[in-house]
Amino acid sequence: MQVNDNVTLIAFLGTLTPEESVNSTENYWKLIGQGGQVIELAEERVLVKFQCNIDSFELENHNPVNDSLWILRTDLQIV
């Protein structure tokens, strides 16, 4: 996976649904199926800038780049 790759979120933390109840503002599983672009790399995760407005899902969005989240590489599919 490289910077500028277009990706789709296919899971979150390795699952399709949360294993236990989570706070609604941390239910990032709502984003499964959404697309974005890799904008930064780390060892196991990449920073994805989603095409959608994360705020519209009422999710925590506290990264320096709006609509971006650190996602496990294994939770993404390159498109």
N, CA, C and O atoms as a CHARMM CRD file, in Angstrom:
* protein
*
  316
    1    1 MET  N      0.85100  -1.16800   0.00000 PROA 1      0.00000
    2    1 MET  CA     0.00000   0.00000   0.00000 PROA 1      0.00000
    3    1 MET  C      0.90300   1.24000   0.00000 PROA 1      0.00000
    4    1 MET  O      1.89100   1.30800   0.73100 PROA 1      0.00000
    5    2 GLN  N      0.54100   2.20700  -0.82900 PROA 2      0.00000
    6    2 GLN  CA     1.36200   3.39700  -1.00700 PROA 2      0.00000
    7    2 GLN  C      0.51700   4.66000  -0.82000 PROA 2      0.00000
    8    2 GLN  O     -0.71100   4.61100  -0.90100 PROA 2      0.00000
    9    3 VAL  N      1.18000   5.78300  -0.57200 PROA 3      0.00000
   10    3 VAL  CA     0.50400   7.07100  -0.53300 PROA 3      0.00000
   11    3 VAL  C     -0.16800   7.28900  -1.89100 PROA 3      0.00000
   12    3 VAL  O      0.39800   6.96000  -2.93400 PROA 3      0.00000
   13    4 ASN  N     -1.35800   7.83700  -1.86800 PROA 4      0.00000
   14    4 ASN  CA    -2.20200   8.13000  -3.03400 PROA 4      0.00000
   15    4 ASN  C     -2.99100   6.93400  -3.54400 PROA 4      0.00000
   16    4 ASN  O     -3.78500   7.08800  -4.47200 PROA 4      0.00000
   17    5 ASP  N     -2.80300   5.73700  -2.97000 PROA 5      0.00000
   18    5 ASP  CA    -3.64600   4.60900  -3.35900 PROA 5      0.00000
   19    5 ASP  C     -5.08600   4.90800  -2.96900 PROA 5      0.00000
   20    5 ASP  O     -5.35200   5.43300  -1.88800 PROA 5      0.00000
   21    6 ASN  N     -6.01200   4.56800  -3.86100 PROA 6      0.00000
   22    6 ASN  CA    -7.43800   4.64300  -3.54000 PROA 6      0.00000
   23    6 ASN  C     -7.83100   3.33400  -2.88100 PROA 6      0.00000
   24    6 ASN  O     -7.48000   2.25500  -3.35700 PROA 6      0.00000
   25    7 VAL  N     -8.56200   3.44100  -1.78100 PROA 7      0.00000
   26    7 VAL  CA    -8.90700   2.26400  -0.98500 PROA 7      0.00000
   27    7 VAL  C    -10.38000   2.30300  -0.58600 PROA 7      0.00000
   28    7 VAL  O    -11.02700   3.34900  -0.61400 PROA 7      0.00000
   29    8 THR  N    -10.88500   1.13400  -0.21700 PROA 8      0.00000
   30    8 THR  CA   -12.22300   0.99500   0.34800 PROA 8      0.00000
   31    8 THR  C    -12.07700   0.31000   1.69700 PROA 8      0.00000
   32    8 THR  O    -11.30800  -0.64100   1.84000 PROA 8      0.00000
   33    9 LEU  N    -12.81000   0.79100   2.67200 PROA 9      0.00000
   34    9 LEU  CA   -12.81200   0.16400   3.99100 PROA 9      0.00000
   35    9 LEU  C    -13.66300  -1.09500   3.92600 PROA 9      0.00000
   36    9 LEU  O    -14.86000  -1.02600   3.64300 PROA 9      0.00000
   37   10 ILE  N    -13.04200  -2.25700   4.18900 PROA 10     0.00000
   38   10 ILE  CA   -13.76000  -3.53000   4.11000 PROA 10     0.00000
   39   10 ILE  C    -14.02600  -4.13400   5.48200 PROA 10     0.00000
   40   10 ILE  O    -14.78900  -5.09200   5.59900 PROA 10     0.00000
   41   11 ALA  N    -13.40500  -3.58600   6.51900 PROA 11     0.00000
   42   11 ALA  CA   -13.59600  -4.03300   7.90600 PROA 11     0.00000
   43   11 ALA  C    -13.04600  -2.93100   8.79900 PROA 11     0.00000
   44   11 ALA  O    -12.39600  -2.00000   8.32400 PROA 11     0.00000
   45   12 PHE  N    -13.31100  -3.04200  10.08600 PROA 12     0.00000
   46   12 PHE  CA   -12.69700  -2.12800  11.04500 PROA 12     0.00000
   47   12 PHE  C    -12.22400  -2.95800  12.21800 PROA 12     0.00000
   48   12 PHE  O    -12.99600  -3.71400  12.80800 PROA 12     0.00000
   49   13 LEU  N    -10.96000  -2.81600  12.55400 PROA 13     0.00000
   50   13 LEU  CA   -10.30900  -3.63500  13.58600 PROA 13     0.00000
   51   13 LEU  C    -10.50400  -5.12400  13.32000 PROA 13     0.00000
   52   13 LEU  O    -10.62000  -5.92800  14.24500 PROA 13     0.00000
   53   14 GLY  N    -10.53800  -5.47100  12.03100 PROA 14     0.00000
   54   14 GLY  CA   -10.60300  -6.86900  11.62800 PROA 14     0.00000
   55   14 GLY  C    -11.97700  -7.48700  11.63000 PROA 14     0.00000
   56   14 GLY  O    -12.10700  -8.68100  11.35700 PROA 14     0.00000
   57   15 THR  N    -13.01600  -6.71600  11.93000 PROA 15     0.00000
   58   15 THR  CA   -14.35900  -7.28700  11.96400 PROA 15     0.00000
   59   15 THR  C    -15.33200  -6.42400  11.16800 PROA 15     0.00000
   60   15 THR  O    -15.03700  -5.27500  10.84000 PROA 15     0.00000
   61   16 LEU  N    -16.49000  -6.99200  10.86500 PROA 16     0.00000
   62   16 LEU  CA   -17.52300  -6.25900  10.14300 PROA 16     0.00000
   63   16 LEU  C    -18.48100  -5.53400  11.07900 PROA 16     0.00000
   64   16 LEU  O    -19.17800  -4.60600  10.67000 PROA 16     0.00000
   65   17 THR  N    -18.51100  -5.95900  12.32400 PROA 17     0.00000
   66   17 THR  CA   -19.35400  -5.31400  13.33600 PROA 17     0.00000
   67   17 THR  C    -18.57500  -5.24400  14.64100 PROA 17     0.00000
   68   17 THR  O    -17.67400  -6.05000  14.87400 PROA 17     0.00000
   69   18 PRO  N    -18.92000  -4.28200  15.49500 PROA 18     0.00000
   70   18 PRO  CA   -18.22000  -4.22800  16.78600 PROA 18     0.00000
   71   18 PRO  C    -18.53100  -5.46600  17.60800 PROA 18     0.00000
   72   18 PRO  O    -19.65100  -5.97700  17.57900 PROA 18     0.00000
   73   19 GLU  N    -17.53000  -5.94800  18.34600 PROA 19     0.00000
   74   19 GLU  CA   -17.71300  -7.14000  19.17500 PROA 19     0.00000
   75   19 GLU  C    -18.55800  -6.85900  20.40500 PROA 19     0.00000
   76   19 GLU  O    -19.20800  -7.76200  20.93300 PROA 19     0.00000
   77   20 GLU  N    -18.55400  -5.62700  20.85800 PROA 20     0.00000
   78   20 GLU  CA   -19.33100  -5.24400  22.02100 PROA 20     0.00000
   79   20 GLU  C    -19.94900  -3.89000  21.72500 PROA 20     0.00000
   80   20 GLU  O    -19.60700  -3.25300  20.72900 PROA 20     0.00000
   81   21 SER  N    -20.84000  -3.45700  22.56600 PROA 21     0.00000
   82   21 SER  CA   -21.44400  -2.15500  22.31100 PROA 21     0.00000
   83   21 SER  C    -20.37400  -1.06900  22.44100 PROA 21     0.00000
   84   21 SER  O    -19.55900  -1.08500  23.36400 PROA 21     0.00000
   85   22 VAL  N    -20.39700  -0.14600  21.51500 PROA 22     0.00000
   86   22 VAL  CA   -19.44400   0.95700  21.51200 PROA 22     0.00000
   87   22 VAL  C    -20.21800   2.26300  21.52200 PROA 22     0.00000
   88   22 VAL  O    -21.38200   2.32100  21.12500 PROA 22     0.00000
   89   23 ASN  N    -19.55400   3.29900  21.97900 PROA 23     0.00000
   90   23 ASN  CA   -20.13900   4.62400  21.94400 PROA 23     0.00000
   91   23 ASN  C    -20.46100   4.95500  20.48800 PROA 23     0.00000
   92   23 ASN  O    -19.66300   4.65700  19.60000 PROA 23     0.00000
   93   24 SER  N    -21.60400   5.55900  20.23200 PROA 24     0.00000
   94   24 SER  CA   -22.01900   5.83300  18.85800 PROA 24     0.00000
   95   24 SER  C    -21.02300   6.72500  18.12300 PROA 24     0.00000
   96   24 SER  O    -20.92000   6.64600  16.89900 PROA 24     0.00000
   97   25 THR  N    -20.28700   7.57200  18.84400 PROA 25     0.00000
   98   25 THR  CA   -19.30600   8.44600  18.19700 PROA 25     0.00000
   99   25 THR  C    -18.00800   7.71100  17.86400 PROA 25     0.00000
  100   25 THR  O    -17.11800   8.27000  17.22300 PROA 25     0.00000
  101   26 GLU  N    -17.90600   6.45500  18.30400 PROA 26     0.00000
  102   26 GLU  CA   -16.72600   5.63200  18.01800 PROA 26     0.00000
  103   26 GLU  C    -17.07800   4.39100  17.20900 PROA 26     0.00000
  104   26 GLU  O    -16.27700   3.46000  17.12000 PROA 26     0.00000
  105   27 ASN  N    -18.27500   4.37100  16.61700 PROA 27     0.00000
  106   27 ASN  CA   -18.71800   3.22400  15.82900 PROA 27     0.00000
  107   27 ASN  C    -18.25200   3.39800  14.37700 PROA 27     0.00000
  108   27 ASN  O    -19.05000   3.66800  13.47900 PROA 27     0.00000
  109   28 TYR  N    -16.94600   3.23600  14.17500 PROA 28     0.00000
  110   28 TYR  CA   -16.34400   3.43400  12.86000 PROA 28     0.00000
  111   28 TYR  C    -16.73200   2.34300  11.87500 PROA 28     0.00000
  112   28 TYR  O    -16.42800   2.45200  10.68700 PROA 28     0.00000
  113   29 TRP  N    -17.39000   1.30500  12.33700 PROA 29     0.00000
  114   29 TRP  CA   -17.90200   0.26200  11.45900 PROA 29     0.00000
  115   29 TRP  C    -18.94000   0.84100  10.49800 PROA 29     0.00000
  116   29 TRP  O    -19.20600   0.25300   9.44900 PROA 29     0.00000
  117   30 LYS  N    -19.52700   1.98600  10.84400 PROA 30     0.00000
  118   30 LYS  CA   -20.47900   2.66800   9.95400 PROA 30     0.00000
  119   30 LYS  C    -19.82000   3.04400   8.62900 PROA 30     0.00000
  120   30 LYS  O    -20.51300   3.23800   7.63100 PROA 30     0.00000
  121   31 LEU  N    -18.50500   3.14800   8.60900 PROA 31     0.00000
  122   31 LEU  CA   -17.78300   3.58500   7.41300 PROA 31     0.00000
  123   31 LEU  C    -17.41900   2.44000   6.47100 PROA 31     0.00000
  124   31 LEU  O    -16.86300   2.68200   5.39900 PROA 31     0.00000
  125   32 ILE  N    -17.72300   1.20100   6.85100 PROA 32     0.00000
  126   32 ILE  CA   -17.40600   0.07100   5.96800 PROA 32     0.00000
  127   32 ILE  C    -18.11200   0.29100   4.62900 PROA 32     0.00000
  128   32 ILE  O    -19.30400   0.59000   4.56900 PROA 32     0.00000
  129   33 GLY  N    -17.33800   0.13500   3.57200 PROA 33     0.00000
  130   33 GLY  CA   -17.84200   0.36100   2.21800 PROA 33     0.00000
  131   33 GLY  C    -17.49100   1.73500   1.66800 PROA 33     0.00000
  132   33 GLY  O    -17.62700   1.98000   0.46900 PROA 33     0.00000
  133   34 GLN  N    -17.04200   2.62900   2.53700 PROA 34     0.00000
  134   34 GLN  CA   -16.66800   3.97500   2.10500 PROA 34     0.00000
  135   34 GLN  C    -15.26100   3.96300   1.51400 PROA 34     0.00000
  136   34 GLN  O    -14.40700   3.17400   1.91700 PROA 34     0.00000
  137   35 GLY  N    -15.04400   4.84100   0.56300 PROA 35     0.00000
  138   35 GLY  CA   -13.75300   4.93500  -0.10500 PROA 35     0.00000
  139   35 GLY  C    -12.96300   6.13800   0.34500 PROA 35     0.00000
  140   35 GLY  O    -13.50000   7.08000   0.92700 PROA 35     0.00000
  141   36 GLY  N    -11.67700   6.08800   0.06400 PROA 36     0.00000
  142   36 GLY  CA   -10.80400   7.20000   0.39100 PROA 36     0.00000
  143   36 GLY  C     -9.45500   7.02500  -0.26500 PROA 36     0.00000
  144   36 GLY  O     -9.26700   6.17200  -1.13300 PROA 36     0.00000
  145   37 GLN  N     -8.51800   7.85300   0.16800 PROA 37     0.00000
  146   37 GLN  CA    -7.16900   7.83300  -0.39100 PROA 37     0.00000
  147   37 GLN  C     -6.15000   7.80800   0.73900 PROA 37     0.00000
  148   37 GLN  O     -6.28200   8.53500   1.72400 PROA 37     0.00000
  149   38 VAL  N     -5.13900   6.97100   0.59200 PROA 38     0.00000
  150   38 VAL  CA    -4.06000   6.89900   1.56600 PROA 38     0.00000
  151   38 VAL  C     -3.23800   8.18500   1.46700 PROA 38     0.00000
  152   38 VAL  O     -2.77200   8.55900   0.39100 PROA 38     0.00000
  153   39 ILE  N     -3.06700   8.86500   2.63200 PROA 39     0.00000
  154   39 ILE  CA    -2.29300  10.11000   2.61000 PROA 39     0.00000
  155   39 ILE  C     -1.04000  10.05100   3.47900 PROA 39     0.00000
  156   39 ILE  O     -0.19500  10.94300   3.41000 PROA 39     0.00000
  157   40 GLU  N     -0.91500   8.99800   4.30300 PROA 40     0.00000
  158   40 GLU  CA     0.29000   8.84800   5.12300 PROA 40     0.00000
  159   40 GLU  C      0.43300   7.37900   5.51000 PROA 40     0.00000
  160   40 GLU  O     -0.55900   6.66600   5.65800 PROA 40     0.00000
  161   41 LEU  N      1.67100   6.94100   5.67000 PROA 41     0.00000
  162   41 LEU  CA     1.96300   5.54100   5.99200 PROA 41     0.00000
  163   41 LEU  C      2.56900   5.41700   7.37500 PROA 41     0.00000
  164   41 LEU  O      3.33500   6.27800   7.80700 PROA 41     0.00000
  165   42 ALA  N      2.22500   4.34800   8.06400 PROA 42     0.00000
  166   42 ALA  CA     2.87500   3.93800   9.30300 PROA 42     0.00000
  167   42 ALA  C      3.07200   2.42700   9.18600 PROA 42     0.00000
  168   42 ALA  O      2.72100   1.82300   8.17200 PROA 42     0.00000
  169   43 GLU  N      3.63000   1.82900  10.22400 PROA 43     0.00000
  170   43 GLU  CA     3.97400   0.40900  10.12900 PROA 43     0.00000
  171   43 GLU  C      2.75400  -0.48500   9.84700 PROA 43     0.00000
  172   43 GLU  O      2.72400  -1.18800   8.83700 PROA 43     0.00000
  173   44 GLU  N      1.76500  -0.45800  10.72300 PROA 44     0.00000
  174   44 GLU  CA     0.60100  -1.32800  10.56400 PROA 44     0.00000
  175   44 GLU  C     -0.64000  -0.59300  10.07400 PROA 44     0.00000
  176   44 GLU  O     -1.61300  -1.21600   9.64900 PROA 44     0.00000
  177   45 ARG  N     -0.59800   0.72900  10.13400 PROA 45     0.00000
  178   45 ARG  CA    -1.76500   1.52700   9.77000 PROA 45     0.00000
  179   45 ARG  C     -1.40500   2.54100   8.69700 PROA 45     0.00000
  180   45 ARG  O     -0.23900   2.86400   8.47000 PROA 45     0.00000
  181   46 VAL  N     -2.44800   3.02600   8.05100 PROA 46     0.00000
  182   46 VAL  CA    -2.28700   4.12300   7.10400 PROA 46     0.00000
  183   46 VAL  C     -3.33500   5.17600   7.42600 PROA 46     0.00000
  184   46 VAL  O     -4.41200   4.86600   7.93500 PROA 46     0.00000
  185   47 LEU  N     -3.00600   6.42000   7.12100 PROA 47     0.00000
  186   47 LEU  CA    -3.96700   7.50000   7.30200 PROA 47     0.00000
  187   47 LEU  C     -4.76700   7.61000   6.01300 PROA 47     0.00000
  188   47 LEU  O     -4.21300   7.85700   4.94200 PROA 47     0.00000
  189   48 VAL  N     -6.07700   7.42200   6.13000 PROA 48     0.00000
  190   48 VAL  CA    -6.96900   7.46500   4.97400 PROA 48     0.00000
  191   48 VAL  C     -7.82000   8.72000   5.06500 PROA 48     0.00000
  192   48 VAL  O     -8.46200   8.97500   6.08400 PROA 48     0.00000
  193   49 LYS  N     -7.82100   9.50000   3.99100 PROA 49     0.00000
  194   49 LYS  CA    -8.73100  10.62800   3.88700 PROA 49     0.00000
  195   49 LYS  C     -9.93600  10.12200   3.12000 PROA 49     0.00000
  196   49 LYS  O     -9.86100   9.83800   1.92400 PROA 49     0.00000
  197   50 PHE  N    -11.04900  10.01400   3.83300 PROA 50     0.00000
  198   50 PHE  CA   -12.26000   9.47200   3.23100 PROA 50     0.00000
  199   50 PHE  C    -12.90700  10.48700   2.30400 PROA 50     0.00000
  200   50 PHE  O    -12.76800  11.69500   2.49700 PROA 50     0.00000
  201   51 GLN  N    -13.61100   9.99300   1.30200 PROA 51     0.00000
  202   51 GLN  CA   -14.33800  10.84800   0.36900 PROA 51     0.00000
  203   51 GLN  C    -15.60800  11.39900   1.01300 PROA 51     0.00000
  204   51 GLN  O    -16.11900  12.43900   0.59800 PROA 51     0.00000
  205   52 CYS  N    -16.11000  10.70900   2.01500 PROA 52     0.00000
  206   52 CYS  CA   -17.32900  11.14200   2.69400 PROA 52     0.00000
  207   52 CYS  C    -16.98700  12.09400   3.83800 PROA 52     0.00000
  208   52 CYS  O    -15.83100  12.19900   4.25000 PROA 52     0.00000
  209   53 ASN  N    -17.97900  12.76500   4.32900 PROA 53     0.00000
  210   53 ASN  CA   -17.84600  13.64900   5.48500 PROA 53     0.00000
  211   53 ASN  C    -18.05500  12.79900   6.73700 PROA 53     0.00000
  212   53 ASN  O    -19.17800  12.38900   7.02700 PROA 53     0.00000
  213   54 ILE  N    -16.99200  12.53600   7.47100 PROA 54     0.00000
  214   54 ILE  CA   -17.07900  11.69400   8.66500 PROA 54     0.00000
  215   54 ILE  C    -18.03200  12.29400   9.69400 PROA 54     0.00000
  216   54 ILE  O    -18.71000  11.56300  10.41600 PROA 54     0.00000
  217   55 ASP  N    -18.08400  13.61800   9.76000 PROA 55     0.00000
  218   55 ASP  CA   -18.99600  14.27600  10.70800 PROA 55     0.00000
  219   55 ASP  C    -20.45000  13.91100  10.43500 PROA 55     0.00000
  220   55 ASP  O    -21.25900  13.87400  11.36200 PROA 55     0.00000
  221   56 SER  N    -20.79600  13.64000   9.17700 PROA 56     0.00000
  222   56 SER  CA   -22.18200  13.29200   8.85900 PROA 56     0.00000
  223   56 SER  C    -22.57200  11.93900   9.45900 PROA 56     0.00000
  224   56 SER  O    -23.75900  11.64300   9.59600 PROA 56     0.00000
  225   57 PHE  N    -21.58300  11.11900   9.81400 PROA 57     0.00000
  226   57 PHE  CA   -21.83100   9.84900  10.47900 PROA 57     0.00000
  227   57 PHE  C    -21.83400  10.01900  11.99800 PROA 57     0.00000
  228   57 PHE  O    -22.01900   9.05500  12.74100 PROA 57     0.00000
  229   58 GLU  N    -21.62300  11.27000  12.45200 PROA 58     0.00000
  230   58 GLU  CA   -21.56900  11.61700  13.87900 PROA 58     0.00000
  231   58 GLU  C    -20.47700  10.83100  14.60800 PROA 58     0.00000
  232   58 GLU  O    -20.68800  10.31300  15.70500 PROA 58     0.00000
  233   59 LEU  N    -19.29000  10.75700  13.96200 PROA 59     0.00000
  234   59 LEU  CA   -18.15000  10.04400  14.51500 PROA 59     0.00000
  235   59 LEU  C    -17.08000  11.02100  14.96900 PROA 59     0.00000
  236   59 LEU  O    -16.97600  12.13100  14.44700 PROA 59     0.00000
  237   60 GLU  N    -16.28300  10.59900  15.94900 PROA 60     0.00000
  238   60 GLU  CA   -15.12700  11.38700  16.38100 PROA 60     0.00000
  239   60 GLU  C    -14.21400  11.58700  15.17900 PROA 60     0.00000
  240   60 GLU  O    -13.92200  10.64700  14.44000 PROA 60     0.00000
  241   61 ASN  N    -13.77800  12.79600  15.00000 PROA 61     0.00000
  242   61 ASN  CA   -12.96400  13.14100  13.83900 PROA 61     0.00000
  243   61 ASN  C    -11.91000  14.12900  14.31900 PROA 61     0.00000
  244   61 ASN  O    -12.02600  15.33100  14.08300 PROA 61     0.00000
  245   62 HSD  N    -10.87800  13.61700  14.99600 PROA 62     0.00000
  246   62 HSD  CA    -9.92900  14.48100  15.68200 PROA 62     0.00000
  247   62 HSD  C     -8.53000  14.49300  15.06400 PROA 62     0.00000
  248   62 HSD  O     -7.59800  15.02100  15.67100 PROA 62     0.00000
  249   63 ASN  N     -8.36900  13.92800  13.88200 PROA 63     0.00000
  250   63 ASN  CA    -7.06800  13.96800  13.22000 PROA 63     0.00000
  251   63 ASN  C     -6.83700  15.34300  12.60400 PROA 63     0.00000
  252   63 ASN  O     -7.79600  16.05500  12.30400 PROA 63     0.00000
  253   64 PRO  N     -5.57700  15.72400  12.41200 PROA 64     0.00000
  254   64 PRO  CA    -5.27100  17.05400  11.85800 PROA 64     0.00000
  255   64 PRO  C     -5.89600  17.30000  10.47600 PROA 64     0.00000
  256   64 PRO  O     -6.20200  18.44100  10.13000 PROA 64     0.00000
  257   65 VAL  N     -6.08500  16.23300   9.68900 PROA 65     0.00000
  258   65 VAL  CA    -6.70300  16.34900   8.37100 PROA 65     0.00000
  259   65 VAL  C     -8.16600  15.93900   8.50600 PROA 65     0.00000
  260   65 VAL  O     -8.46300  14.82000   8.92400 PROA 65     0.00000
  261   66 ASN  N     -9.07400  16.83900   8.15500 PROA 66     0.00000
  262   66 ASN  CA   -10.50300  16.51400   8.23400 PROA 66     0.00000
  263   66 ASN  C    -10.82800  15.25700   7.43600 PROA 66     0.00000
  264   66 ASN  O    -10.23100  14.99100   6.39300 PROA 66     0.00000
  265   67 ASP  N    -11.77900  14.49800   7.94600 PROA 67     0.00000
  266   67 ASP  CA   -12.29200  13.28900   7.29300 PROA 67     0.00000
  267   67 ASP  C    -11.22400  12.22300   7.09900 PROA 67     0.00000
  268   67 ASP  O    -11.28200  11.45200   6.14100 PROA 67     0.00000
  269   68 SER  N    -10.24600  12.17300   8.00600 PROA 68     0.00000
  270   68 SER  CA    -9.20700  11.15400   7.91400 PROA 68     0.00000
  271   68 SER  C     -9.15200  10.33100   9.19700 PROA 68     0.00000
  272   68 SER  O     -9.42900  10.82700  10.28900 PROA 68     0.00000
  273   69 LEU  N     -8.78800   9.06900   9.03800 PROA 69     0.00000
  274   69 LEU  CA    -8.63900   8.14900  10.16700 PROA 69     0.00000
  275   69 LEU  C     -7.44800   7.23400   9.91500 PROA 69     0.00000
  276   69 LEU  O     -7.14800   6.88300   8.77400 PROA 69     0.00000
  277   70 TRP  N     -6.76900   6.84900  11.00400 PROA 70     0.00000
  278   70 TRP  CA    -5.73500   5.82400  10.92100 PROA 70     0.00000
  279   70 TRP  C     -6.43200   4.47100  10.89200 PROA 70     0.00000
  280   70 TRP  O     -7.19800   4.13700  11.79600 PROA 70     0.00000
  281   71 ILE  N     -6.16200   3.70000   9.85300 PROA 71     0.00000
  282   71 ILE  CA    -6.84200   2.42900   9.61500 PROA 71     0.00000
  283   71 ILE  C     -5.79400   1.33300   9.45100 PROA 71     0.00000
  284   71 ILE  O     -4.75000   1.54400   8.83400 PROA 71     0.00000
  285   72 LEU  N     -6.08600   0.16000  10.01300 PROA 72     0.00000
  286   72 LEU  CA    -5.21700  -0.99500   9.79500 PROA 72     0.00000
  287   72 LEU  C     -5.16000  -1.31600   8.30700 PROA 72     0.00000
  288   72 LEU  O     -6.18100  -1.30100   7.62000 PROA 72     0.00000
  289   73 ARG  N     -3.97200  -1.60400   7.82200 PROA 73     0.00000
  290   73 ARG  CA    -3.81300  -1.95700   6.39500 PROA 73     0.00000
  291   73 ARG  C     -4.70400  -3.13200   6.01800 PROA 73     0.00000
  292   73 ARG  O     -5.23800  -3.18300   4.91000 PROA 73     0.00000
  293   74 THR  N     -4.86500  -4.07800   6.94300 PROA 74     0.00000
  294   74 THR  CA    -5.64500  -5.28200   6.64300 PROA 74     0.00000
  295   74 THR  C     -7.14500  -4.99600   6.55100 PROA 74     0.00000
  296   74 THR  O     -7.90700  -5.85200   6.10200 PROA 74     0.00000
  297   75 ASP  N     -7.57300  -3.81500   6.96500 PROA 75     0.00000
  298   75 ASP  CA    -8.99800  -3.44100   6.88400 PROA 75     0.00000
  299   75 ASP  C     -9.32800  -2.70900   5.58900 PROA 75     0.00000
  300   75 ASP  O    -10.45300  -2.24600   5.40100 PROA 75     0.00000
  301   76 LEU  N     -8.34600  -2.60700   4.69900 PROA 76     0.00000
  302   76 LEU  CA    -8.52900  -1.85000   3.46400 PROA 76     0.00000
  303   76 LEU  C     -8.30800  -2.71600   2.24300 PROA 76     0.00000
  304   76 LEU  O     -7.53700  -3.67600   2.26100 PROA 76     0.00000
  305   77 GLN  N     -9.00800  -2.34800   1.18200 PROA 77     0.00000
  306   77 GLN  CA    -8.79900  -2.98400  -0.11500 PROA 77     0.00000
  307   77 GLN  C     -8.43600  -1.88700  -1.11000 PROA 77     0.00000
  308   77 GLN  O     -9.11300  -0.86200  -1.18800 PROA 77     0.00000
  309   78 ILE  N     -7.37500  -2.10600  -1.86300 PROA 78     0.00000
  310   78 ILE  CA    -6.98100  -1.14000  -2.89200 PROA 78     0.00000
  311   78 ILE  C     -7.95200  -1.27300  -4.07400 PROA 78     0.00000
  312   78 ILE  O     -8.27000  -2.37600  -4.51600 PROA 78     0.00000
  313   79 VAL  N     -8.40300  -0.14000  -4.55900 PROA 79     0.00000
  314   79 VAL  CA    -9.32600  -0.14500  -5.71300 PROA 79     0.00000
  315   79 VAL  C     -8.69700   0.53900  -6.90700 PROA 79     0.00000
  316   79 VAL  O     -9.32000   0.63100  -7.96400 PROA 79     0.00000
